[in-house]
């Protein structure tokens, strides 16, 4: 089952409208990244979503949930994060931030600790 279908079935799902490919490409260019396939599809079909205690970043005018704004801010705060990663979620507990790489791998960072891989895809991440 695709990530977008999985989250639409999650408790308390609230989603937006998808974003066009040009808007997505502009965000990738601004960050200097390539979004993983599952995140790209999420942006294209949903754009922004919250569900079951998660608030994923997306493409929105709300800076605290905008993938570009949040990623730039977190890169500045952490300083040594992989430049090809982008933020998919700020957990809001102990400074935990969830990142994704172009290959779809999911990483977690926290204050004063090294990044660690926690999942192979967005679907795996939200299923944990």
C-alpha positions as CSV (number, residue, x, y, z in Angstrom):
1,X,0.0,0.0,0.0
2,X,1.3,3.5,-0.9
3,X,2.2,6.0,1.8
4,X,-0.5,8.4,0.8
5,X,-3.1,5.7,1.1
6,X,-1.8,4.6,4.5
7,X,-2.0,8.0,6.1
8,X,-5.4,8.8,4.7
9,X,-6.6,5.8,6.8
10,X,-4.9,6.9,10.0
11,X,-6.9,8.2,13.0
12,X,-7.5,11.9,13.0
13,X,-6.3,12.4,9.4
14,X,-6.5,15.9,8.1
15,X,-5.0,16.6,4.7
16,X,-4.6,19.4,2.2
17,X,-4.7,19.6,-1.6
18,X,-1.8,18.4,-3.5
19,X,0.8,20.7,-5.0
20,X,1.8,21.0,-8.6
21,X,5.1,19.6,-9.9
22,X,6.6,23.1,-10.5
23,X,6.0,24.1,-6.8
24,X,7.7,20.8,-5.7
25,X,10.6,21.3,-8.0
26,X,11.1,24.9,-6.7
27,X,11.2,23.6,-3.1
28,X,13.8,20.9,-4.1
29,X,15.9,23.5,-5.9
30,X,15.7,25.9,-2.9
31,X,16.9,23.2,-0.6
32,X,19.4,21.6,-3.0
33,X,17.8,18.2,-2.5
34,X,15.8,15.6,-4.4
35,X,12.8,14.5,-2.5
36,X,12.3,10.7,-2.1
37,X,9.6,9.1,-4.2
38,X,7.2,8.6,-1.4
39,X,7.6,12.2,-0.1
40,X,7.3,13.6,-3.6
41,X,4.1,11.7,-4.1
42,X,2.8,12.9,-0.7
43,X,3.4,16.5,-1.7
44,X,1.8,16.0,-5.1
45,X,-1.3,14.3,-3.8
46,X,-1.8,15.8,-0.4
47,X,0.7,18.6,0.2
48,X,0.4,18.8,4.0
49,X,-1.1,16.3,6.5
50,X,-1.5,15.6,10.2
51,X,-2.7,12.3,11.6
52,X,-2.5,10.2,14.7
53,X,-0.2,12.7,16.6
54,X,2.0,13.4,13.6
55,X,2.3,16.8,11.8
56,X,4.3,16.2,8.6
57,X,6.0,19.0,6.8
58,X,4.8,19.9,3.4
59,X,4.4,22.8,1.1
60,X,2.4,25.5,2.8
61,X,2.5,29.2,3.8
62,X,2.7,28.2,7.5
63,X,6.4,28.3,8.1
64,X,6.4,25.9,11.1
65,X,5.1,23.2,8.7
66,X,6.8,24.2,5.5
67,X,9.5,21.7,4.5
68,X,11.8,24.5,3.1
69,X,11.5,26.8,6.2
70,X,11.8,24.0,8.7
71,X,14.8,22.3,6.9
72,X,16.7,25.6,6.6
73,X,16.1,26.4,10.3
74,X,17.1,22.9,11.5
75,X,20.2,22.9,9.3
76,X,21.3,26.2,10.9
77,X,20.7,24.9,14.4
78,X,22.4,21.5,13.9
79,X,25.2,22.7,11.6
80,X,26.6,19.3,10.6
81,X,23.5,17.6,9.1
82,X,23.8,15.9,5.7
83,X,22.9,18.6,3.1
84,X,20.9,16.1,1.1
85,X,18.4,15.5,3.9
86,X,15.2,17.5,4.5
87,X,12.9,17.6,7.6
88,X,9.7,15.6,7.4
89,X,8.6,16.2,11.1
90,X,9.6,18.1,14.2
91,X,8.5,15.9,17.0
92,X,8.4,18.6,19.6
93,X,9.9,16.4,22.3
94,X,13.6,16.7,23.4
95,X,14.5,18.5,20.2
96,X,13.8,15.4,18.1
97,X,13.7,16.0,14.4
98,X,12.9,13.4,11.7
99,X,14.7,13.7,8.4
100,X,14.5,11.9,5.0
101,X,17.2,11.3,2.4
102,X,16.7,11.0,-1.4
103,X,16.8,7.2,-1.2
104,X,13.8,7.3,1.3
105,X,15.7,6.4,4.4
106,X,14.4,8.1,7.6
107,X,16.8,9.5,10.3
108,X,16.2,11.0,13.7
109,X,18.3,13.7,15.4
110,X,18.0,15.0,18.9
111,X,19.9,17.6,21.0
112,X,23.5,16.7,21.5
113,X,23.3,13.3,19.7
114,X,24.3,11.9,16.4
115,X,21.8,11.2,13.7
116,X,20.5,7.6,13.6
117,X,18.6,5.7,10.9
118,X,15.2,4.7,12.2
119,X,13.3,3.5,9.0
120,X,13.7,2.7,5.4
121,X,10.7,4.6,4.2
122,X,7.9,7.0,5.3
123,X,5.5,4.0,5.5
124,X,7.8,2.1,7.8
125,X,8.3,5.3,9.9
126,X,4.6,5.9,10.6
127,X,3.9,2.2,11.1
128,X,6.3,2.1,14.1
